[in-house]
Amino acid sequence: MGTAIAKGAQAAGRSVTAVASRHPERAAGLAEELGAVLVGDAAEASDHADVIMLCVPDDAIAPVATTLRNVGNKLVVHTAGAKGLVVLDVAAGRGAHTGSLHPVMVVAAGGREHEALCGATVAIDGGDVARDWLTSFARDLHMEPVSIPAEHRALYHLSAAMVGGLMTGLLASAVDLWAVLGLDRKTGATAMGRMVQEAGRNLERLGIPEAVMGPAVRGDAGTIEQHLRVLAVEAPHLVPLYRVLVARCLPYAQERGVLTDSQIQAIVDVLKH
């Protein structure tokens, strides 16, 4: 995330002055590319900039924030979706304007980096100074700002994590089933990757419930039973997950009005037995 935001900032004409990382060997190339100074830690980085972005693991935000110095009237921002501003209270007590900027996007090492942020929704929080600056910054990076109530940050982040994090485990599990077919992971990943991209387009274009698809929405109880039987043999650890996923599709099928009561009951019976 730090790399993506830094490169996005530079592409938008913003100046990145310093880079600090737990892995300086990785950060050196980024600093050179950005024309920034590679420094030893966040405290030293805070001497070089008016805005300090903490792109660190959630549990590290508060400890790192306590090390910052010379933050009076500067912006100190974290990028954690589940955390409010309380984790930056020490910086605020030292006169900093605190805020948060969390892109609703999958950003992976070796991925599309800042290009992945273009068009992404981004949750912004902070006081007036921080919010105004972060809103302008997000729009410079072609992101779409939204505001999430502090009391719902965890729920918001859970929603994003279900797609951005947990779904990747589901995708990986689906790819690994291709080994049973005698095909390698790369072939399976290519097939699943292209499929999930189109599913995402459908979600955005069609909305809910129309984008929900699959054998449950079609009322194919026989196919679902067949899936459960083969999973019990080839990947029994996925049986509970499959049952839950099918069950989650049913309310949306009902909302669309595409299944009869008897079709729904047939699927429920298969899932039970």
Number of C-alpha atoms within 10 A of each C-alpha: 20 20 18 18 21 23 22 23 19 16 15 15 11 14 15 19 19 22 29 21 18 11 9 16 9 10 18 18 12 19 21 12 11 19 15 16 17 20 19 15 16 22 19 18 23 25 15 17 17 17 21 23 22 23 19 16 10 15 11 12 19 18 12 17 22 16 14 20 16 17 22 15 15 21 25 25 28 26 24 22 24 17 20 20 18 12 20 24 16 17 26 21 12 16 15 23 24 29 26 26 26 23 27 22 19 18 19 12 9 6 11 12 20 20 17 17 24 18 15 18 17 24 26 24 25 21 12 12 14 23 19 13 15 23 20 14 18 26 15 17 24 17 21 19 21 14 12 17 10 13 9 13 18 14 13 17 19 16 14 19 18 12 15 16 14 13 13 14 13 14 15 14 13 16 21 18 17 16 13 10 9 8 13 14 16 12 13 19 17 11 12 16 14 11 11 12 11 12 15 14 12 15 15 11 11 12 12 13 15 15 16 19 13 13 14 25 23 14 21 15 21 13 13 19 16 12 13 21 14 12 17 13 10 12 15 13 11 15 18 12 12 16 16 11 12 18 16 13 17 20 15 19 22 15 12 14 11 13 17 12 10 10 17 21 14 16 23 17 12 15 19 8 7
